[in-house]
Amino acid sequence: MATGEKALDLDPVQEDGPVVVPNPDDPRLTEAVSGIDHEGNRVDTRVVVERPLTLYLNGQEIVTNMTIGDHPEYLAVGYLLNQNMLRADDVITAVDYDDDIDTIVVRTERSTNFEEKLKKKVRTSGCAQGTVFGDLMEKFEDVSLPADARIHTSWLYRLTKAINTMPSLYLAAGAIHGCVLCKDDKPIVYMEDVGRHNAVDKIAGYMHLNGIAPGDKIFYTTGRLTSEMVIKTVQMGIPILVSRSGFTAWGVDLARQAGLTLIGRAKGRRFIALSGEDRIVFDGVPADAEEEDSRHRRKASLPDDAA
């Protein structure tokens, strides 16, 4: 193993253990920058740091992602899973990360070669230039989401409040997207990155490496409900996708095709469901739900007339 390279710990953790959350105090993730405000006054502010991460699968270079650099092992494995380059039954023998040269290598027992797949690229609408390789829908139509999964409106109200008050790089520095894996009304894993596709991939990698089953989970994102978000959620086997933000038409069409419960514009007491409405249990009274404290509001959580 080269200098600076380390084999990452792949030991599984318990699903009901401590919640995994961003660390806004990590000095590698933000830096202080000086400037002026709208009145010409000198100000110091924190900004998110982007860095490249070049991913190899065995001996083949796959992609270089721009990322904030936390949890590189989850990002790498989740990316390969969501690009259908790793199979669910693949045995990962090592994940080696070299922070000196910003490179990560995922090694598997199975020999892999994706030369032809890498020639076909689809630019997605994800921030930070999301890219999907190969056939976008090659696995999508084969996924069967559990019909008996449920989301209670009381859970949804509690989740939005809990997520808004969790540690967040967004609240510290902005310019970032968040995704949260939840069970019932409890967040399990919260990941952030400059691109929402990276945050999704981190959660996919976390679930795979820690053996977390998807069928009873809820996926929450601060970003738009685009085709990419729907495709990745379905491929991960998660039956319910919730966002603070709005929808794209193709995202809605794909969600209906897959039987995915799609809930958007979830802001305090309000939400809109455009697919999979039969999984929603209306046990919470909207009038009893608290409006969001302005100190914790993301842009997408502002009232419609202020967004």
Backbone bond lengths (Angstrom), bond angles and torsions (degrees), N, CA, C in turn:
res aa  C-N    CA-C-N  psi(-1)  N-CA   C-N-CA  omega(-1)  CA-C   N-CA-C  phi
1 M - - - 1.465 - - 1.528 109.12 -
2 A 1.332 117.04 134.20 1.453 121.55 -175.42 1.527 111.32 -70.48
3 T 1.341 115.16 163.03 1.456 120.18 176.43 1.523 109.74 -60.62
4 G 1.331 116.30 134.96 1.460 120.90 -178.91 1.505 113.88 87.53
5 E 1.339 117.31 -10.77 1.454 121.11 -178.28 1.514 109.82 -90.59
6 K 1.307 116.90 142.88 1.457 120.54 178.78 1.512 110.21 -141.06
7 A 1.315 115.71 142.74 1.454 120.78 173.87 1.516 107.83 -82.32
8 L 1.313 117.12 127.01 1.453 121.18 -174.46 1.511 111.19 -84.75
9 D 1.310 116.44 146.02 1.462 123.79 -177.88 1.518 110.03 -70.75
10 L 1.337 116.88 120.14 1.461 121.39 -178.83 1.518 111.94 -109.39
11 D 1.344 117.92 15.58 1.453 119.67 179.51 1.522 109.85 -64.08
12 P 1.328 117.60 137.21 1.467 120.20 -177.98 1.516 112.09 -69.87
13 V 1.333 115.97 153.99 1.457 121.51 174.83 1.516 108.16 -119.30
14 Q 1.309 116.55 166.21 1.450 121.38 -178.72 1.525 110.82 -84.12
15 E 1.331 115.94 138.06 1.451 121.74 -178.44 1.520 112.22 -61.18
16 D 1.328 116.59 -30.68 1.461 120.51 -177.51 1.525 112.02 -94.99
17 G 1.338 116.90 18.07 1.459 120.70 179.02 1.520 111.48 -79.89
18 P 1.349 117.37 -164.35 1.468 120.86 -179.88 1.520 111.71 -61.06
19 V 1.321 116.04 145.07 1.457 121.21 178.76 1.529 109.25 -68.15
20 V 1.338 116.83 134.17 1.458 122.13 175.80 1.522 108.12 -86.61
21 V 1.330 117.24 121.36 1.466 121.48 -175.67 1.527 109.74 -131.78
22 P 1.347 116.64 159.77 1.468 119.67 175.41 1.524 110.83 -62.68
23 N 1.329 115.12 158.44 1.458 120.96 178.15 1.523 109.04 -118.68
24 P 1.344 117.70 90.70 1.460 120.42 -178.05 1.523 113.62 -61.77
25 D 1.342 117.47 -17.70 1.461 120.90 -178.30 1.525 113.25 -89.65
26 D 1.342 117.50 -1.74 1.459 120.37 177.87 1.528 108.82 -65.72
27 P 1.352 118.53 117.09 1.470 120.39 -174.15 1.522 113.60 -66.06
28 R 1.341 118.96 -16.32 1.459 121.16 179.91 1.525 111.89 -79.88
29 L 1.312 118.06 -16.44 1.460 120.06 -171.17 1.525 114.14 -92.60
30 T 1.316 117.69 -22.71 1.469 121.11 177.92 1.516 109.31 -138.25
31 E 1.325 115.21 162.12 1.466 119.53 172.74 1.519 109.21 -142.28
32 A 1.324 116.01 155.67 1.463 121.88 -179.28 1.520 109.94 -84.23
33 V 1.343 115.83 134.82 1.456 122.18 179.21 1.525 108.05 -132.64
34 S 1.333 116.67 138.91 1.463 121.90 179.26 1.522 110.40 -98.38
35 G 1.324 115.76 147.59 1.458 121.25 177.75 1.509 109.88 -165.13
36 I 1.341 116.00 -156.48 1.456 120.75 177.24 1.519 108.93 -128.85
37 D 1.338 116.07 154.52 1.454 120.15 178.00 1.526 110.18 -96.26
38 H 1.355 116.65 -169.94 1.456 122.09 -174.87 1.516 113.61 -67.47
39 E 1.358 116.22 -13.99 1.454 120.38 177.63 1.517 112.35 -103.88
40 G 1.328 116.34 5.50 1.459 120.40 179.14 1.514 114.25 85.11
41 N 1.331 117.09 7.41 1.459 120.05 179.75 1.521 110.83 -81.18
42 R 1.329 117.28 145.18 1.458 121.59 176.87 1.530 109.60 -69.42
43 V 1.334 116.18 133.94 1.464 120.97 178.98 1.523 109.34 -136.10
44 D 1.315 114.78 151.45 1.458 122.08 170.88 1.520 107.70 -113.76
45 T 1.297 116.43 133.65 1.458 120.48 -179.31 1.521 110.12 -140.39
46 R 1.334 115.45 159.01 1.455 121.00 177.65 1.518 109.43 -96.62
47 V 1.317 116.26 137.40 1.461 121.45 177.29 1.525 108.73 -126.30
48 V 1.321 115.34 150.57 1.459 121.52 179.81 1.518 110.05 -73.70
49 V 1.324 116.39 139.46 1.465 122.55 178.93 1.526 109.45 -93.38
50 E 1.337 116.52 129.69 1.464 121.60 172.39 1.520 109.08 -101.32
51 R 1.313 116.09 142.47 1.468 120.48 174.23 1.521 109.11 -145.09
52 P 1.331 116.60 149.78 1.468 119.48 179.59 1.527 110.83 -77.99
53 L 1.322 116.25 147.34 1.453 122.85 172.43 1.522 107.37 -132.69
54 T 1.316 116.84 112.15 1.459 121.52 179.79 1.524 108.92 -91.81
55 L 1.325 114.98 126.82 1.460 122.25 -173.62 1.529 110.71 -107.80
56 Y 1.321 115.09 130.10 1.460 122.40 173.58 1.525 108.42 -115.72
57 L 1.316 115.82 140.63 1.463 121.95 168.18 1.517 106.43 -109.82
58 N 1.329 116.01 111.41 1.458 121.92 -170.68 1.530 108.06 54.20
59 G 1.325 120.37 -119.78 1.464 119.63 -177.30 1.506 114.72 -97.93
60 Q 1.341 118.39 8.69 1.459 121.30 -173.71 1.515 111.68 -109.17
61 E 1.338 116.38 127.17 1.459 120.29 175.00 1.522 109.37 -72.59
62 I 1.341 116.10 129.27 1.466 121.25 -175.44 1.521 111.91 -103.46
63 V 1.329 117.67 -52.66 1.465 120.14 -173.49 1.524 108.79 -166.42
64 T 1.329 115.62 158.30 1.465 121.68 167.94 1.520 107.62 -115.28
65 N 1.318 115.81 116.45 1.462 122.52 179.35 1.520 110.32 -99.36
66 M 1.323 116.90 141.98 1.457 120.74 168.72 1.524 107.34 -87.94
67 T 1.323 116.20 126.66 1.458 121.41 -171.67 1.516 109.49 -149.57
68 I 1.331 116.56 165.45 1.460 119.59 175.68 1.522 111.26 -78.19
69 G 1.338 117.54 -16.13 1.463 120.04 170.67 1.509 116.55 95.88
70 D 1.335 119.07 -1.60 1.459 118.37 175.04 1.534 109.09 -85.79
71 H 1.282 117.37 153.29 1.471 123.74 177.82 1.534 113.08 50.67
72 P 1.331 118.50 53.98 1.474 119.57 -178.19 1.521 112.75 -63.74
73 E 1.335 117.72 -29.82 1.462 120.02 -179.30 1.521 111.87 -67.24
74 Y 1.347 117.00 -39.74 1.455 120.09 178.96 1.521 110.82 -69.53
75 L 1.336 116.57 -41.46 1.459 120.58 178.33 1.525 111.01 -60.61
76 A 1.320 117.36 -45.41 1.465 121.57 -176.78 1.527 111.31 -64.34
77 V 1.327 116.61 -50.24 1.465 120.14 -177.74 1.523 110.46 -67.20
78 G 1.334 117.68 -42.41 1.457 120.72 179.75 1.513 112.22 -64.81
79 Y 1.325 116.93 -39.10 1.455 120.54 177.51 1.526 110.56 -60.59
80 L 1.319 117.00 -47.78 1.467 120.88 -179.11 1.524 111.25 -63.96
81 L 1.317 117.49 -38.28 1.461 120.57 176.89 1.525 111.27 -63.87
82 N 1.326 116.43 -47.15 1.458 120.34 -176.42 1.522 112.99 -72.87
83 Q 1.342 117.30 -16.77 1.458 121.08 174.13 1.532 111.40 -94.76
84 N 1.351 116.55 6.45 1.463 121.95 179.90 1.530 112.49 60.99
85 M 1.323 116.45 29.91 1.461 121.33 175.17 1.527 111.12 -96.30
86 L 1.308 116.60 -21.57 1.461 122.91 170.07 1.515 108.35 -111.21
87 R 1.324 117.03 137.90 1.461 121.55 174.00 1.522 109.02 -94.82
88 A 1.314 115.72 157.50 1.462 120.25 -179.21 1.525 111.81 -59.74
89 D 1.345 116.71 -30.19 1.462 119.80 -177.54 1.526 113.03 -96.26
90 D 1.325 117.67 7.08 1.461 119.69 177.08 1.528 110.68 -65.92
91 V 1.320 116.29 139.34 1.455 121.39 175.75 1.526 108.65 -93.92
92 I 1.337 115.93 114.73 1.465 121.28 177.69 1.521 107.52 -86.34
93 T 1.322 116.76 118.12 1.464 120.92 -177.73 1.523 112.62 -89.02
94 A 1.334 117.36 -25.02 1.466 120.17 179.20 1.523 109.70 -167.26
95 V 1.322 114.83 152.51 1.458 122.14 168.66 1.521 106.01 -129.46
96 D 1.323 116.44 110.44 1.469 122.15 -173.91 1.519 109.72 -109.71
97 Y 1.320 115.52 123.38 1.463 121.57 -176.82 1.518 109.47 -116.98
98 D 1.336 116.59 127.47 1.463 122.61 176.93 1.515 108.09 -113.56
99 D 1.332 116.52 102.08 1.463 119.36 -176.03 1.516 112.54 -76.73
100 D 1.356 118.81 -11.38 1.458 120.91 175.63 1.522 111.68 -70.70
101 I 1.320 117.00 -34.35 1.464 120.82 -178.28 1.532 111.73 -119.35
102 D 1.325 116.90 13.50 1.475 122.54 175.71 1.529 111.64 51.59
103 T 1.336 114.83 53.39 1.466 121.14 -177.51 1.518 109.61 -131.76
104 I 1.334 115.92 141.35 1.455 121.06 176.70 1.527 108.65 -133.30
105 V 1.327 115.78 138.40 1.459 122.31 -178.23 1.522 108.47 -123.03
106 V 1.326 116.20 122.97 1.461 122.28 173.33 1.527 107.64 -99.74
107 R 1.321 116.28 125.48 1.461 121.12 -176.90 1.530 108.85 -114.17
108 T 1.331 115.41 136.25 1.460 121.08 -178.83 1.523 110.27 -128.83
109 E 1.348 115.07 158.67 1.461 120.04 175.06 1.519 110.80 -66.02
110 R 1.321 116.52 -37.82 1.466 121.05 -178.73 1.519 110.35 -76.54
111 S 1.329 116.19 135.95 1.463 120.78 174.11 1.523 108.96 -70.22
112 T 1.328 116.96 139.57 1.466 121.38 -177.93 1.512 110.12 -130.02
113 N 1.333 115.60 148.05 1.466 121.78 174.82 1.528 107.49 -155.01
114 F 1.332 116.08 111.83 1.461 120.66 -176.63 1.528 111.14 -118.08
115 E 1.332 116.66 35.24 1.456 120.34 -178.78 1.527 111.60 -58.54
116 E 1.342 117.40 -46.26 1.454 120.15 -178.95 1.522 111.71 -69.68
117 K 1.326 116.68 -39.63 1.470 120.84 -179.47 1.522 110.96 -62.23
118 L 1.330 116.60 -37.85 1.457 120.56 -176.66 1.529 112.62 -69.43
119 K 1.324 116.96 -14.64 1.461 120.07 178.77 1.526 111.99 -76.64
120 K 1.333 116.56 -19.26 1.459 120.86 -178.05 1.527 109.16 -107.11
121 K 1.314 116.57 116.85 1.463 120.77 -176.54 1.523 109.80 -127.36
122 V 1.327 114.84 143.07 1.460 121.56 174.47 1.517 107.77 -123.33
123 R 1.319 116.87 118.26 1.462 120.81 174.97 1.518 108.19 -75.80
124 T 1.311 117.69 125.27 1.455 120.59 178.83 1.524 109.25 -95.85
125 S 1.344 115.56 176.16 1.464 120.44 179.54 1.513 111.73 -87.16
126 G 1.332 118.05 10.35 1.456 121.63 179.29 1.515 111.43 -67.61
127 C 1.341 116.18 147.85 1.456 120.04 175.65 1.517 109.12 -64.83
128 A 1.328 117.55 157.85 1.458 124.55 -179.41 1.530 111.44 61.49
129 Q 1.358 115.43 35.39 1.464 121.91 172.73 1.520 113.15 57.46
130 G 1.309 116.95 66.72 1.455 120.04 174.91 1.517 110.85 -65.38
131 T 1.322 115.90 140.87 1.457 121.60 -179.58 1.512 109.69 -133.23
132 V 1.330 116.24 136.14 1.455 121.44 173.87 1.512 107.49 -117.45
133 F 1.338 117.09 129.52 1.447 121.34 -179.44 1.524 110.84 -94.45
134 G 1.337 114.72 149.78 1.454 119.98 171.22 1.508 112.54 72.66
135 D 1.326 116.25 -151.29 1.460 122.31 -176.96 1.522 109.52 -81.54
136 L 1.323 115.75 115.20 1.454 121.87 -173.49 1.521 112.56 -57.36
137 M 1.348 116.05 -35.12 1.453 120.23 -172.12 1.533 113.29 -106.75
138 E 1.333 118.32 17.03 1.465 119.80 -169.52 1.524 113.95 -63.17
139 K 1.314 118.29 -23.50 1.464 121.34 -179.79 1.523 112.35 -115.89
140 F 1.306 115.99 -18.04 1.464 122.58 -170.77 1.524 112.45 -57.03
141 E 1.328 117.20 -47.71 1.466 120.53 -172.92 1.522 113.03 -72.93
142 D 1.337 117.04 -13.20 1.468 119.85 -179.04 1.530 112.99 -90.27
143 V 1.335 117.69 -7.88 1.455 121.06 -176.25 1.525 109.98 -82.56
144 S 1.337 116.29 134.24 1.460 122.03 175.32 1.525 108.49 -116.48
145 L 1.314 116.45 111.19 1.463 121.11 -178.12 1.529 109.99 -83.36
146 P 1.329 118.23 142.48 1.466 120.88 -177.96 1.525 112.15 -63.78
147 A 1.328 115.55 126.41 1.463 120.26 -177.88 1.517 112.27 -75.31
148 D 1.336 117.71 -21.58 1.460 120.48 -175.06 1.527 113.35 -89.36
149 A 1.330 117.78 2.19 1.466 119.66 176.37 1.524 109.45 -66.20
150 R 1.323 116.32 149.39 1.460 120.84 -177.61 1.534 110.64 -137.39
151 I 1.333 114.57 151.72 1.462 120.84 167.35 1.521 107.12 -130.82
152 H 1.329 116.34 123.70 1.460 122.15 178.10 1.530 108.58 -87.64
153 T 1.307 116.68 140.66 1.455 118.35 178.25 1.529 111.51 -62.61
154 S 1.326 117.29 -29.68 1.466 119.89 175.98 1.528 110.46 -64.40
155 W 1.366 116.69 -37.22 1.466 119.90 175.94 1.526 109.84 -63.33
156 L 1.324 115.85 -44.35 1.457 120.51 -176.65 1.524 111.02 -60.61
157 Y 1.329 117.57 -43.40 1.457 120.13 178.55 1.527 111.51 -63.27
158 R 1.333 116.46 -40.51 1.471 119.39 -179.73 1.524 111.29 -71.51
159 L 1.336 116.36 -36.08 1.459 119.55 -179.98 1.524 111.72 -64.42
160 T 1.332 116.89 -46.84 1.460 119.00 -178.26 1.526 111.09 -60.85
161 K 1.309 116.60 -38.33 1.469 119.57 177.91 1.519 111.02 -67.90
162 A 1.332 117.36 -44.57 1.466 120.84 -178.66 1.515 111.20 -63.48
163 I 1.328 116.73 -44.31 1.464 120.16 -177.59 1.524 110.67 -66.62
164 N 1.320 117.11 -38.61 1.470 120.59 179.53 1.516 113.28 -61.84
165 T 1.310 117.45 -26.60 1.464 120.52 -175.30 1.529 112.73 -103.94
166 M 1.347 117.73 6.37 1.459 120.63 178.00 1.524 110.21 -81.37
167 P 1.352 117.86 157.39 1.473 120.10 175.51 1.519 110.37 -54.81
168 S 1.326 116.66 138.99 1.450 119.58 -172.47 1.518 111.34 -152.96
169 L 1.335 116.73 133.79 1.451 121.04 172.46 1.523 110.16 -68.29
170 Y 1.336 116.75 -30.04 1.461 119.77 179.00 1.529 110.27 -59.23
171 L 1.319 116.34 -47.00 1.458 119.81 -178.57 1.523 111.54 -69.18
172 A 1.347 116.70 -26.17 1.453 120.32 -178.97 1.529 112.74 -84.44
173 A 1.339 116.69 -36.08 1.457 119.04 -172.62 1.512 114.63 -140.88
174 G 1.333 119.08 -12.42 1.451 121.94 -179.12 1.521 112.50 71.01
175 A 1.353 116.24 -168.49 1.473 123.62 175.43 1.522 112.60 58.09
176 I 1.322 116.76 42.00 1.459 119.16 -175.20 1.527 109.77 -154.71
177 H 1.334 115.48 155.21 1.465 122.06 177.58 1.520 109.42 -112.79
178 G 1.326 115.78 152.16 1.459 120.87 178.15 1.512 111.69 -125.93
179 C 1.335 116.20 146.79 1.459 122.99 173.45 1.521 108.19 -134.41
180 V 1.323 116.57 142.39 1.459 121.03 -175.02 1.524 109.46 -133.53
181 L 1.317 116.29 129.77 1.462 122.22 171.85 1.523 107.76 -91.81
182 C 1.328 116.10 128.00 1.461 120.46 -175.12 1.524 110.64 -128.73
183 K 1.326 114.59 155.25 1.464 122.10 170.22 1.521 107.88 -129.90
184 D 1.321 116.42 122.52 1.463 121.37 -173.63 1.530 108.81 56.56
185 D 1.328 117.54 -121.77 1.465 119.82 -179.04 1.521 112.63 -105.77
186 K 1.355 116.98 23.09 1.462 120.68 -175.82 1.527 111.00 -121.47
187 P 1.335 118.37 126.04 1.465 120.81 170.68 1.533 109.96 -68.53
188 I 1.339 116.60 140.26 1.462 121.68 178.06 1.523 110.87 -109.64
189 V 1.330 115.99 -48.64 1.464 121.72 -177.66 1.519 108.69 -136.43
190 Y 1.342 116.41 128.71 1.456 122.54 178.99 1.526 107.10 -121.74
191 M 1.338 116.81 118.61 1.458 122.05 179.07 1.517 109.70 -122.68
192 E 1.339 116.21 145.14 1.461 122.03 177.00 1.520 110.02 -128.54
193 D 1.333 116.02 155.51 1.463 120.62 174.66 1.522 108.88 -167.83
194 V 1.327 116.01 169.88 1.461 120.17 -179.17 1.521 111.78 -68.03
195 G 1.309 117.84 -25.95 1.458 122.29 174.71 1.509 109.88 -117.89
196 R 1.325 116.88 137.63 1.461 118.58 -179.05 1.526 111.45 -64.68
197 H 1.348 116.50 -29.29 1.461 119.24 178.39 1.525 110.71 -63.30
198 N 1.336 117.58 -35.39 1.469 120.46 176.43 1.520 111.01 -65.63
199 A 1.331 116.58 -42.70 1.466 119.81 179.97 1.526 111.05 -63.32
200 V 1.352 116.71 -39.16 1.460 120.31 176.23 1.525 110.36 -62.33
201 D 1.327 116.52 -46.71 1.459 120.50 -177.51 1.529 111.57 -62.82
202 K 1.332 117.14 -36.51 1.465 119.34 177.85 1.524 110.77 -60.71
203 I 1.320 116.20 -42.04 1.468 119.30 179.52 1.519 110.50 -68.32
204 A 1.334 117.73 -40.26 1.466 120.55 177.32 1.522 110.65 -59.86
205 G 1.328 116.53 -43.18 1.459 120.17 178.47 1.511 112.50 -66.05
206 Y 1.329 116.35 -39.72 1.460 120.69 178.34 1.524 110.52 -61.98
207 M 1.323 116.18 -45.34 1.462 120.39 -179.36 1.530 110.74 -61.90
208 H 1.330 116.45 -43.86 1.463 120.13 -177.34 1.531 111.51 -66.19
209 L 1.315 116.46 -47.53 1.466 120.22 -175.98 1.523 112.46 -71.17
210 N 1.330 116.88 -21.20 1.459 120.56 -178.76 1.517 113.32 -109.71
211 G 1.318 117.23 8.67 1.458 121.35 173.98 1.514 114.42 62.93
212 I 1.330 118.10 38.21 1.469 121.86 -178.85 1.519 109.57 -90.13
213 A 1.320 117.14 123.25 1.458 122.72 -179.50 1.533 109.79 -74.09
214 P 1.342 118.26 141.71 1.462 120.69 -174.71 1.523 115.53 -92.70
215 G 1.340 118.99 -17.89 1.451 121.77 -165.36 1.509 116.03 -63.29
216 D 1.331 117.92 -24.82 1.471 120.83 -178.83 1.519 111.82 -111.88
217 K 1.322 117.11 23.73 1.457 121.09 -174.85 1.525 111.44 -106.01
218 I 1.322 114.57 162.06 1.461 124.49 174.48 1.523 107.06 -121.76
219 F 1.334 116.62 133.76 1.468 120.56 178.18 1.522 108.31 -107.00
220 Y 1.315 116.01 127.77 1.468 122.74 -175.97 1.528 108.36 -119.78
221 T 1.330 116.79 134.47 1.459 120.53 178.68 1.516 110.49 -135.64
222 T 1.315 115.73 151.14 1.464 120.32 174.49 1.522 111.21 -87.37
223 G 1.351 117.16 -9.21 1.452 120.94 -175.25 1.516 113.43 -94.71
224 R 1.324 115.07 -179.72 1.459 122.18 -179.21 1.525 111.01 -67.99
225 L 1.323 115.58 154.56 1.461 121.89 178.08 1.530 108.34 -92.70
226 T 1.326 114.67 79.88 1.456 122.68 -177.34 1.527 110.35 -92.47
227 S 1.335 115.65 174.95 1.459 120.74 176.32 1.524 111.10 -57.26
228 E 1.332 117.34 -40.82 1.469 120.49 -178.91 1.526 111.50 -63.35
229 M 1.334 116.34 -43.01 1.460 119.44 179.47 1.526 110.96 -62.61
230 V 1.324 116.52 -42.40 1.466 120.72 -179.62 1.523 110.25 -66.05
231 I 1.332 117.49 -47.52 1.462 121.20 -178.54 1.523 111.41 -59.08
232 K 1.321 117.10 -46.24 1.466 119.73 -178.27 1.526 111.28 -67.17
233 T 1.328 117.65 -40.07 1.464 120.18 179.12 1.523 110.48 -62.79
234 V 1.323 116.76 -43.74 1.466 121.08 179.04 1.524 110.33 -64.36
235 Q 1.328 117.42 -45.39 1.463 120.58 179.44 1.520 112.05 -61.96
236 M 1.337 117.01 -30.52 1.458 120.69 176.95 1.523 111.59 -75.78
237 G 1.343 117.80 -12.37 1.458 121.71 178.94 1.508 114.93 83.25
238 I 1.346 117.42 15.70 1.468 122.08 -179.65 1.523 108.64 -90.02
239 P 1.328 119.44 128.04 1.463 121.06 -171.16 1.522 116.04 -86.36
240 I 1.343 118.03 -11.11 1.468 120.58 -173.79 1.524 109.46 -134.08
241 L 1.330 115.71 128.04 1.464 122.27 -179.70 1.525 108.73 -124.74
242 V 1.335 115.51 126.82 1.465 121.91 -176.19 1.526 108.61 -124.75
243 S 1.326 116.52 141.24 1.462 120.56 177.25 1.516 111.48 -138.44
244 R 1.310 115.43 152.34 1.460 121.97 170.56 1.525 110.03 -75.32
245 S 1.339 115.66 -22.69 1.453 120.77 -170.94 1.526 111.03 -102.00
246 G 1.343 116.09 -166.16 1.453 121.86 -173.41 1.517 113.87 -96.94
247 F 1.328 115.29 -165.37 1.456 123.24 -170.21 1.528 110.80 -117.80
248 T 1.341 115.61 159.79 1.455 120.94 161.54 1.531 107.40 -110.68
249 A 1.329 116.07 155.99 1.462 119.81 -176.36 1.526 111.57 -62.98
250 W 1.333 116.80 -41.16 1.464 118.96 -179.79 1.520 110.83 -68.29
251 G 1.318 116.47 -35.91 1.462 119.64 176.03 1.523 111.36 -58.79
252 V 1.342 116.67 -43.66 1.466 121.05 178.66 1.528 110.51 -65.75
253 D 1.325 117.33 -44.27 1.467 120.99 -179.93 1.529 111.27 -59.25
254 L 1.325 116.75 -45.03 1.461 120.84 -179.32 1.524 111.40 -67.26
255 A 1.327 117.33 -38.66 1.465 120.66 178.25 1.525 110.41 -62.07
256 R 1.330 117.30 -43.12 1.466 120.43 178.58 1.522 111.35 -65.87
257 Q 1.326 116.57 -37.76 1.463 120.67 178.14 1.529 111.08 -62.88
258 A 1.318 116.67 -38.89 1.464 121.13 -175.99 1.519 113.35 -89.32
259 G 1.341 118.15 -10.40 1.455 120.57 -175.38 1.514 112.67 74.61
260 L 1.329 116.90 29.99 1.468 122.96 178.44 1.521 109.27 -86.26
261 T 1.326 117.03 134.13 1.459 120.83 173.02 1.525 108.55 -76.73
262 L 1.322 116.92 119.64 1.462 122.88 -173.61 1.522 109.20 -119.10
263 I 1.325 115.84 112.89 1.461 122.40 -177.58 1.517 108.41 -121.13
264 G 1.328 117.02 123.00 1.454 121.37 -179.77 1.514 112.43 -124.68
265 R 1.336 114.57 173.80 1.471 122.19 178.78 1.529 111.33 53.07
266 A 1.329 115.02 39.67 1.464 120.97 179.85 1.520 108.75 -80.85
267 K 1.309 115.18 96.82 1.461 121.92 -173.94 1.513 109.14 -129.63
268 G 1.315 116.82 101.51 1.454 120.18 178.96 1.514 111.93 63.90
269 R 1.330 116.85 -107.02 1.460 122.21 -176.67 1.534 113.37 -89.96
270 R 1.332 117.16 -7.38 1.456 120.15 -168.81 1.519 112.25 -113.99
271 F 1.331 116.25 153.47 1.460 122.52 169.00 1.517 107.97 -164.27
272 I 1.324 115.69 165.15 1.466 122.42 174.07 1.523 107.74 -131.44
273 A 1.321 118.24 130.65 1.466 123.23 175.82 1.523 108.31 -109.25
274 L 1.346 116.42 129.10 1.459 121.14 -178.76 1.520 112.81 -117.52
275 S 1.315 117.96 2.31 1.462 121.30 177.21 1.518 108.66 -160.64
276 G 1.332 116.47 147.64 1.463 121.03 175.08 1.510 113.77 63.96
277 E 1.324 117.63 35.49 1.468 121.47 -175.73 1.527 112.83 -63.65
278 D 1.339 117.34 -20.97 1.462 120.26 -176.26 1.519 112.61 -69.69
279 R 1.327 118.20 -13.45 1.472 120.24 177.30 1.535 112.15 -84.41
280 I 1.313 118.47 -7.16 1.461 121.94 -175.06 1.522 110.14 -87.78
281 V 1.328 116.55 126.47 1.461 123.11 176.21 1.530 107.81 -105.71
282 F 1.324 116.69 116.34 1.465 121.14 -175.65 1.530 109.63 -87.91
283 D 1.331 114.63 82.76 1.465 119.45 179.85 1.521 112.17 -114.13
284 G 1.312 117.71 0.50 1.464 120.95 178.87 1.512 110.10 -109.11
285 V 1.300 116.61 139.87 1.464 121.66 179.15 1.525 108.27 -92.52
286 P 1.342 118.32 115.84 1.464 119.81 -177.23 1.519 113.80 -52.13
287 A 1.312 117.27 -36.91 1.470 119.86 -178.39 1.524 111.95 -64.92
288 D 1.352 116.71 -23.35 1.459 120.08 179.95 1.526 112.87 -84.98
289 A 1.335 117.13 -13.61 1.462 120.83 -179.57 1.522 109.75 -78.45
290 E 1.329 115.79 142.37 1.452 120.66 -179.00 1.522 110.39 -81.59
291 E 1.346 116.23 140.59 1.451 119.19 169.52 1.522 108.65 -71.15
292 E 1.341 116.14 154.87 1.450 119.95 -174.37 1.522 111.65 -73.03
293 D 1.332 115.86 139.07 1.455 121.96 174.33 1.527 108.24 -65.86
294 S 1.333 117.17 134.06 1.464 120.72 -177.09 1.520 112.75 -61.25
295 R 1.326 118.18 -23.25 1.460 120.87 179.71 1.521 111.83 -67.70
296 H 1.341 117.52 -22.33 1.449 121.16 -174.89 1.525 113.18 -112.77
297 R 1.324 117.36 7.20 1.460 118.70 -175.46 1.523 111.93 -78.52
298 R 1.323 115.98 132.17 1.446 121.95 166.81 1.525 107.72 -81.38
299 K 1.337 116.06 169.59 1.463 119.52 179.35 1.526 110.74 -57.27
300 A 1.346 116.13 -42.76 1.464 119.47 -175.47 1.524 113.01 -72.72
301 S 1.334 117.64 -6.15 1.458 119.01 -179.41 1.524 112.09 -99.55
302 L 1.342 116.98 1.94 1.452 119.42 178.95 1.520 110.11 -71.71
303 P 1.325 117.66 153.49 1.462 119.59 176.25 1.530 110.49 -55.46
304 D 1.316 116.72 153.78 1.466 121.46 -175.34 1.518 112.54 -56.13
305 D 1.327 117.03 -33.96 1.461 119.28 -177.35 1.522 112.66 -83.32
306 A 1.368 116.31 -0.63 1.469 119.05 179.00 1.512 112.46 -118.28
307 A 1.335 116.77 -7.33 1.470 120.24 -176.42 1.517 110.58 -76.36
